[in-house]
Amino acid sequence: MLDIKFIRENKDLIALAAKKKFVAFDVEELLATDDLRKMKLQSVEKKRTEQNVVSDKVASAKDPAERDAMIFEMRKFKADMNKEETELEEIMKKWRSLMLLVPNIPDMTVPDGESDAGNMEVKKWGSLPEFDFTPKNHIELMENLGMVDLVRGAKVAGFRGYFLKDAGVKLSFAIWNYALDFFSKKGFSPMIVPSLVRRENLLGTGFLPQGEEDLYKTQDGDFLAGTGEVATMGYHSDEILPMEDLPKKFLAFSPCFRREAGSHSKDVKGLIRVHEFYKFEQVILCEASHETSVRFHEELTRNTEEFIESLGIPYHRVINCGGDLGLGQVKKYDLELWVPLEKKYREIASASYFHDFQTRRLNIRYKDTDGKMKFAHSLNNTAIPTPRILVSLVENFQQGDGSIAIPEVLQPYFGSDTISKK
């Protein structure tokens, strides 16, 4: 959410942001509603003041007839005021709904584009593997090694269901434990965070109202989050943080749930798109400075790149175009791992910064050195998700005999240098 004063002063920028992000938003409608809101609020407040004056007169009136006459007039006055208060409430509902749809302004470095097809590669790392045998995809590899059972997964959990087994489980735990050590050394404080969250946390982080179709909802109106960012950002909602505590760096671990609505016709096989997975998420709260946000954005991105490089998996980085940005994102990078059997890169992490878009909604503030209250800035980036990373790992490190070599950094956590058939 942006400040209404800022929106008024920069309405042309807001209109351009909506156009660049391909968001259907009319800034003029918001400003007209805001004018009406202010006019109606002023009228209601004036009537409330008048009511207080008359109430005082009634209380001090000595003549019963005069008092009764004033009470009669007050009833009519109160009915009019109640009508205006109801009108104000309706205007406020519309105003709040429109405010939730205001897009954040993309950074000037964000390229134009309508979808992820417009994302631009800005970095490539690692040599793509060359096999002297006929390679297998991750499904065949993992099924042959008893690491996954997709058939029984679908039987139990439905479409996109899966069971990880034996070495598949051990490899996931090895990645988690290595990630915990790796990112903790970067100064991130680990937390296991809730997946079950209240609606206001998803509104605060910008996943609602637009993304509701991709969320699982409970019978009580709560939601299962698709990322630990949601709960982590809610951790300090409605709080004033000491400036000396900034930046705050969290490494959030949680189960994650996504309906993958609208993706039934693509990428449906194996562990690429699943409804239930696990993820470490980096989250930062920092001072309200564009330069600081940019610096931490590069830091978060580089942290995950270093993690991937230590595993030895080829990847590239893309800068997301305007049409592939969320409502609140100022800028986003995607990191994508090489999947040999598809001969393409697949997203493994997204690094974003938001300025005060999220913190204004969640009311996360701090007092600056000059004593002024400010909304903090927020950023996040995936540290690593499982089981998706297993797709690239097993395909890139497969051997001619159907075994899988374990990256050296994972071997102490896994307990072996190879996964092979028993």
C-alpha positions in Angstrom: 0.0 0.0 0.0 1.2 3.5 -0.9 0.6 6.7 1.0 -2.5 8.5 -0.4 -0.6 11.8 -0.3 2.2 10.3 -2.4 -0.4 8.9 -4.8 -1.9 12.3 -5.2 1.4 14.0 -5.8 2.6 11.2 -8.2 -0.6 10.1 -10.0 1.1 10.0 -13.4 3.7 7.6 -12.0 1.0 5.4 -10.5 -0.7 5.3 -13.9 2.6 4.4 -15.6 3.2 1.7 -12.9 -0.2 0.1 -13.6 0.5 0.2 -17.3 4.0 -1.4 -16.9 2.7 -4.1 -14.6 -0.4 -4.7 -16.8 -2.6 -4.0 -13.8 -6.2 -2.8 -14.4 -6.2 0.2 -12.0 -7.7 3.7 -12.5 -5.9 6.2 -10.3 -8.5 8.9 -11.1 -11.2 6.7 -9.6 -9.2 6.4 -6.4 -8.6 10.2 -6.2 -12.3 11.0 -6.8 -13.3 8.5 -4.1 -10.7 10.1 -1.8 -12.2 13.5 -2.4 -15.6 12.2 -1.6 -14.2 10.4 1.5 -12.7 13.7 2.8 -15.8 15.7 2.1 -18.1 13.2 3.8 -15.7 12.8 6.7 -15.6 16.6 7.2 -19.4 16.7 7.2 -19.7 13.9 9.7 -17.2 15.4 12.0 -18.9 18.7 11.9 -22.2 17.1 12.8 -20.6 15.2 15.6 -19.3 18.5 17.0 -22.7 20.1 16.7 -24.3 17.1 18.4 -21.9 17.5 21.4 -22.8 21.2 21.6 -26.5 20.5 21.7 -26.0 17.6 24.1 -24.3 20.0 26.5 -27.2 22.5 26.1 -29.7 19.8 26.8 -27.9 18.8 30.0 -27.8 22.3 31.2 -31.4 23.3 30.2 -33.6 24.2 33.2 -36.9 24.7 31.4 -38.5 21.2 30.7 -40.3 22.4 27.7 -37.2 23.8 26.2 -35.3 20.6 27.0 -38.0 18.5 25.3 -37.9 20.6 22.2 -34.2 20.3 21.9 -34.4 16.5 22.4 -37.0 16.3 19.7 -34.7 18.2 17.3 -31.8 16.1 18.4 -33.6 12.9 17.3 -34.0 14.3 13.8 -30.4 15.5 13.8 -29.1 12.1 14.9 -31.1 10.3 12.2 -29.5 12.6 9.6 -26.0 12.0 11.1 -26.5 8.2 11.2 -27.4 8.4 7.5 -24.2 10.3 6.7 -22.1 7.9 8.9 -23.6 4.9 6.9 -22.7 6.7 3.6 -19.2 7.4 4.9 -18.8 3.7 5.8 -19.7 2.7 2.3 -17.3 5.2 0.8 -14.5 4.0 3.1 -15.1 0.4 2.0 -14.6 1.4 -1.6 -11.6 3.6 -0.7 -9.9 0.8 1.1 -10.6 -1.7 -1.7 -9.1 0.7 -4.2 -6.1 1.4 -2.0 -5.3 -2.3 -1.9 -5.1 -2.3 -5.7 -2.6 0.6 -6.1 0.6 -0.9 -7.7 4.0 -0.1 -6.4 6.3 1.8 -8.8 8.8 -0.4 -10.5 12.5 0.5 -10.5 13.7 2.3 -13.7 15.9 -0.8 -14.5 12.9 -3.1 -14.8 12.4 -4.0 -18.5 9.1 -3.8 -20.3 7.3 -7.0 -21.0 3.8 -8.6 -20.5 4.9 -12.0 -19.0 7.9 -14.0 -17.9 8.8 -14.3 -21.6 9.9 -10.7 -21.3 12.4 -11.4 -18.5 16.0 -10.6 -19.4 19.0 -12.8 -18.6 21.7 -10.8 -16.8 24.0 -13.6 -15.6 24.9 -17.2 -16.3 27.0 -19.5 -14.2 28.4 -23.0 -14.6 29.1 -25.4 -17.4 26.2 -27.4 -18.7 26.8 -31.1 -18.3 27.7 -33.3 -21.3 26.8 -36.9 -20.9 28.5 -39.8 -22.7 25.4 -42.0 -22.1 21.7 -41.5 -22.6 20.6 -39.4 -19.6 17.3 -40.0 -17.7 14.9 -37.4 -16.3 14.5 -36.9 -12.6 11.3 -39.1 -12.4 13.0 -42.1 -13.9 16.2 -41.6 -11.9 14.4 -41.2 -8.6 11.9 -44.0 -9.2 14.7 -46.4 -10.2 16.6 -45.6 -7.0 13.5 -45.8 -4.7 13.6 -42.1 -3.9 10.1 -41.1 -4.9 6.7 -42.7 -5.5 4.4 -40.5 -7.6 1.8 -43.2 -8.3 1.0 -43.7 -4.7 1.4 -40.0 -4.1 -1.4 -39.3 -6.6 -3.5 -42.1 -5.0 -3.2 -40.6 -1.6 -3.0 -36.8 -2.3 -4.5 -36.5 -5.7 -3.0 -34.6 -8.7 0.6 -33.6 -8.0 0.8 -35.7 -4.9 4.1 -37.5 -4.1 6.0 -39.5 -1.5 9.7 -39.0 -0.9 11.4 -42.1 0.3 14.7 -43.4 1.7 17.5 -41.5 -0.1 15.0 -38.9 -1.3 14.2 -38.1 2.3 17.9 -38.2 3.4 18.9 -35.9 0.5 16.2 -33.4 1.5 17.3 -33.3 5.1 20.9 -32.9 4.0 19.9 -29.9 1.9 17.9 -28.4 4.8 20.7 -28.9 7.3 23.3 -27.5 4.9 21.1 -24.5 4.1 20.6 -23.9 7.9 24.3 -23.7 8.4 25.1 -21.8 5.2 22.5 -19.0 5.7 23.0 -18.7 9.5 26.6 -17.9 8.8 25.4 -15.0 6.6 23.8 -13.5 9.7 20.2 -14.7 9.3 18.2 -15.7 12.4 16.4 -19.1 11.8 12.7 -19.4 12.6 10.1 -22.2 12.0 7.1 -20.1 11.0 3.3 -20.9 10.7 1.9 -22.0 7.3 -1.6 -21.4 8.6 -2.1 -17.6 8.6 -4.9 -15.0 8.9 -6.1 -13.1 5.9 -4.6 -9.8 7.1 -1.1 -11.3 6.7 -1.7 -12.1 3.1 -3.2 -8.7 2.5 -0.2 -7.1 4.2 2.3 -8.9 2.0 0.3 -8.2 -1.2 -0.7 -11.8 -2.0 -4.4 -10.7 -1.6 -6.7 -9.7 -3.1 -5.3 -10.7 -6.5 -3.8 -14.1 -5.7 -6.6 -15.7 -3.8 -7.3 -18.4 -6.5 -3.9 -19.9 -5.8 -4.4 -20.2 -2.0 -5.8 -23.0 0.0 -8.5 -21.7 2.4 -9.8 -23.2 5.6 -13.4 -23.4 6.8 -12.6 -20.7 9.3 -11.5 -18.2 6.7 -7.7 -18.6 7.3 -5.2 -19.6 4.6 -2.3 -22.0 4.0 0.6 -19.7 2.8 2.7 -20.5 -0.2 5.8 -19.0 1.4 7.3 -18.4 4.8 7.5 -14.7 3.9 3.9 -14.2 4.9 4.2 -15.3 8.5 7.6 -13.8 8.9 6.4 -10.3 7.8 3.4 -10.7 10.2 5.8 -11.3 13.1 6.5 -7.6 13.7 3.1 -6.2 12.4 1.8 -3.3 14.5 5.2 -2.8 16.2 7.7 0.0 16.4 11.2 -1.5 16.1 14.3 0.1 17.7 16.4 1.6 14.9 19.5 0.0 16.4 17.8 -3.4 15.7 17.8 -2.8 12.0 18.4 -4.6 9.7 16.6 -7.6 11.0 17.4 -10.8 9.0 15.3 -13.9 9.2 15.7 -17.4 7.7 12.2 -18.7 7.8 11.5 -22.4 7.3 7.9 -23.7 6.7 5.8 -26.1 4.8 4.2 -24.3 1.8 1.0 -24.8 -0.1 0.0 -23.7 -3.6 -3.0 -24.7 -5.7 -1.0 -24.0 -8.9 -4.3 -22.7 -10.3 -4.2 -22.1 -14.1 -1.1 -24.3 -14.6 -2.9 -27.6 -15.4 -1.7 -27.6 -19.0 2.0 -27.2 -18.3 4.9 -28.6 -16.3 2.7 -31.1 -14.5 5.0 -34.1 -14.3 7.2 -35.1 -11.4 8.4 -32.6 -8.8 8.4 -29.4 -10.8 5.0 -28.1 -9.7 3.6 -29.7 -6.5 0.9 -28.5 -4.1 2.9 -29.1 -0.9 6.6 -28.4 -0.5 9.1 -27.0 2.0 11.1 -23.8 1.8 13.8 -21.7 3.5 13.0 -18.0 2.9 15.3 -15.0 3.5 13.5 -12.0 4.8 15.0 -8.6 5.7 13.5 -5.5 7.4 15.7 -2.4 7.0 15.8 1.4 7.2 13.6 3.3 4.7 16.3 4.0 2.2 16.2 3.1 -1.5 20.0 2.7 -1.6 19.9 0.3 1.4 17.1 -1.7 -0.2 19.1 -2.0 -3.5 22.1 -3.2 -1.5 20.3 -5.8 0.4 18.5 -7.0 -2.7 21.8 -7.7 -4.4 23.0 -9.4 -1.1 20.0 -11.7 -0.9 20.3 -12.7 -4.5 24.0 -13.3 -4.1 23.5 -15.5 -1.0 21.3 -17.9 -2.9 23.7 -17.8 -5.9 26.6 -18.8 -3.7 24.5 -21.6 -2.2 23.8 -23.0 -5.7 27.4 -22.5 -6.8 28.6 -24.5 -3.8 26.3 -27.4 -5.0 27.8 -27.1 -8.5 24.5 -26.7 -10.3 24.5 -24.5 -13.4 22.1 -21.5 -13.2 21.3 -18.1 -14.6 19.8 -14.9 -13.2 17.0 -13.0 -14.9 15.6 -9.6 -14.2 11.8 -9.7 -14.2 9.9 -7.5 -16.6 7.0 -5.3 -15.5 4.3 -7.8 -16.4 6.0 -10.5 -14.3 6.2 -8.3 -11.1 3.7 -8.6 -8.3 1.6 -5.6 -7.2 4.0 -4.6 -4.5 7.4 -5.5 -6.0 9.8 -2.7 -7.0 12.2 -5.1 -8.6 12.7 -8.8 -8.8 15.3 -11.3 -9.9 14.6 -14.9 -10.6 17.3 -17.5 -10.2 16.8 -20.6 -12.5 18.6 -23.9 -12.4 19.5 -25.9 -15.4 17.3 -29.0 -16.0 19.3 -31.2 -18.5 16.4 -33.4 -19.8 14.2 -30.3 -20.6 17.2 -28.4 -21.9 16.0 -25.3 -20.1 16.4 -23.3 -16.9 13.7 -23.6 -14.2 13.0 -21.1 -11.4 14.4 -22.0 -8.0 14.3 -18.6 -6.2 12.8 -15.1 -6.5 14.5 -12.1 -4.9 12.3 -9.0 -4.4 12.2 -5.6 -2.7 9.1 -3.6 -1.8 10.2 -0.3 -0.2 7.4 0.3 2.4 4.6 -1.3 0.4 4.3 -4.3 2.8 5.3 -2.5 6.0 2.7 0.2 5.5 0.0 -2.4 5.2 1.4 -4.3 8.2 2.2 -1.2 10.2 5.9 -2.0 10.9 7.7 1.2 11.9 10.8 2.5 13.5 12.0 5.8 14.9 14.7 7.4 12.8 17.8 9.2 14.4 15.9 12.5 13.9 13.0 11.2 16.0 10.7 10.8 12.9 8.5 7.7 12.7 9.0 5.8 9.4 7.8 2.6 7.9 10.7 0.1 7.4 11.6 -1.4 4.0 11.2 -5.1 3.3 12.9 -7.6 1.1 12.8 -11.4 0.6 14.4 -14.1 -1.4 14.1 -17.9 -1.4 17.1 -19.6 0.2 16.1 -23.0 -1.2 12.9 -25.0 -1.8 12.5 -28.8 -1.7 11.7 -31.0 -3.5 12.1 -28.8 -6.6 15.9 -28.5 -6.2 16.1 -32.3 -6.4 15.0 -32.1 -10.0 18.1 -30.3 -11.2 20.4 -31.9 -8.6 19.7 -35.5 -9.6 19.6 -34.8 -13.4 22.9 -32.8 -13.4 24.7 -35.3 -11.2 23.5 -38.6 -12.7 26.0 -41.2 -13.6 26.0 -43.7 -16.5 25.0 -46.6 -14.2 21.9 -44.8 -13.0 23.4 -43.7 -9.7 23.6 -40.0 -8.5 26.8 -38.3 -7.3 26.3 -36.2 -4.2 27.8 -32.7 -4.3 30.9 -32.5 -2.0 29.4 -29.9 0.4 26.3 -32.2 1.0 28.3 -35.4 1.7 28.9 -34.7 5.4 25.2 -34.1 5.8 24.1 -37.0 3.6 26.7 -39.5 4.9 27.7 -40.8 1.5 29.1 -39.6 -1.9 26.6 -41.5 -4.0 23.1 -42.7 -4.3 23.0 -46.1 -6.0 20.6 -49.0 -6.3 20.7 -51.4 -3.4 
